Amino acid sequence: MTVRKAWIWVTVVAGAGLAFVMVLVVGVYLVAGNMANGVGGGSKALAKGSVPAAYSALVQKWGNMCSAINPALLAAQLYQESGFNPRAQSAAAAQGIAQFIPGTWATHGVDGNGDGRKDVWDPADAIPSAAAYDCELAKYVKDVPGDPTHNMLAAYNAGAYAVIKYGGVPPYKETQNYVKTITTLEESFAAPVGRVSPSEQAAGAIYYAQKKLGTPYLWGGNGTAADGGRFDCSGLTKAAYESVGIELPRVANDQYNAGPHPTRAELLPGDLVFFSDDLTNSRAIRHVGIYVGGGYMIDAPRTGAVIRFDPIDTPDYFGATRVTADGAKALPTTV
């Protein structure tokens, strides 16, 4: 919701602005035909800044501990559990960045940094412990048919016995949802190794946003009648995608995890574009807009300004997300 410095004012005449956007929207579908293969296979290096810099080396190292996990998958689990908060504590007494309950920590905690202590509050111990626990579960279910990673995640949620009993992911709705959630979130932490598939909802999101051009900014605004139809940056992007049936989180740094991350050269209209003063940490993102092509976005920039076109190529440009329905659904409600 935080606003960034406005770099350039682009005067928009309503008729010309609409024509400009419609040309770009048509371009989504022209380009889509050349980009239909989606993300290719390969290693799962972390997407730029997707894990806070303080923990990215740990996640990259320990995420390669065994074949059932990878750095992006481990990052997805940590994000789902705590939002990378090393001081997180749940009502169920789960503790630290990996949310170990005391009994599990006593059995499975490791001294990852070799300082002679196993500290659940220290990410240098908790992150290796999370990876080691995953790999131990994978060993328990290694002879079970099916995808080893899916079986490991199912064992994490429902217990290894249930996975063995049912010969794979058990028919529990909670467990099946957990497996899908983590493997979907994995895509938002992995650096793409190929073209990212175009969004089917992009044109509708842009259409919604362009109708709001000229609307005054309101910090915390969601476009409701009580807000006088005004928005802040993430309120606008949330409403734009809600108009096409995708429910995004309220704040910009959580919206970043709603799908995979195209490079600057691969941006398509409808992608969300993000800005931050800390280019190493997606949790520090403070502004978001909707890319419309030609190096411009529609955004709600700051108090005293209106929703408008702004350039994206500024020093605080962080990256982009191609929103997917599954990616948005996978996001935790609180992090």
Stockholm file with secondary structure:
# STOCKHOLM 1.0

chainA/1-335         MTVRKAWIWVTVVAGAGLAFVMVLVVGVYLVAGNMANGVGGGSKALAKGSVPAAYSALVQKWGNMCSAINPALLAAQLYQESGFNPRAQSAAAAQGIAQFIPGTWATHGVDGNGDGRKDVWDPADAIPSAAAYDCELAKYVKDVPGDPTHNMLAAYNAGAYAVIKYGGVPPYKETQNYVKTITTLEESFAAPVGRVSPSEQAAGAIYYAQKKLGTPYLWGGNGTAADGGRFDCSGLTKAAYESVGIELPRVANDQYNAGPHPTRAELLPGDLVFFSDDLTNSRAIRHVGIYVGGGYMIDAPRTGAVIRFDPIDTPDYFGATRVTADGAKALPTTV
#=GR chainA/1-335 SS CCCCCCCCCCCCCHHHHHHHHHHHHHHHHHHHTTSTTCSCCSCCCBCTTSSCHHHHHHHHHHTTSSTTCCHHHHHHHHHHHHTTCTTCBCTTCCBTTTTBCHHHHHHHCCCTTCSSCCCTTCHHHHHHHHHHHHHHHHHHTTTSSSCHHHHHHHHHHHCHHHHHHHTSSCSCHHHHHHHHHHHHHHHHHBCCSSCCCCCTTHHHHHHHHHTTTTCBBCTTCBSCTTTTTCBCHHHHHHHHHHTTTCCCCSSHHHHTTSSCCCCGGGCCTTCEEEECSCTTCGGGCCEEEEEEETTEEEECCSTTCBSEEEECCSTTEEEEECCCHHHHHHSCSCC
#=GC SS_cons         CCCCCCCCCCCCCHHHHHHHHHHHHHHHHHHHTTSTTCSCCSCCCBCTTSSCHHHHHHHHHHTTSSTTCCHHHHHHHHHHHHTTCTTCBCTTCCBTTTTBCHHHHHHHCCCTTCSSCCCTTCHHHHHHHHHHHHHHHHHHTTTSSSCHHHHHHHHHHHCHHHHHHHTSSCSCHHHHHHHHHHHHHHHHHBCCSSCCCCCTTHHHHHHHHHTTTTCBBCTTCBSCTTTTTCBCHHHHHHHHHHTTTCCCCSSHHHHTTSSCCCCGGGCCTTCEEEECSCTTCGGGCCEEEEEEETTEEEECCSTTCBSEEEECCSTTEEEEECCCHHHHHHSCSCC
//
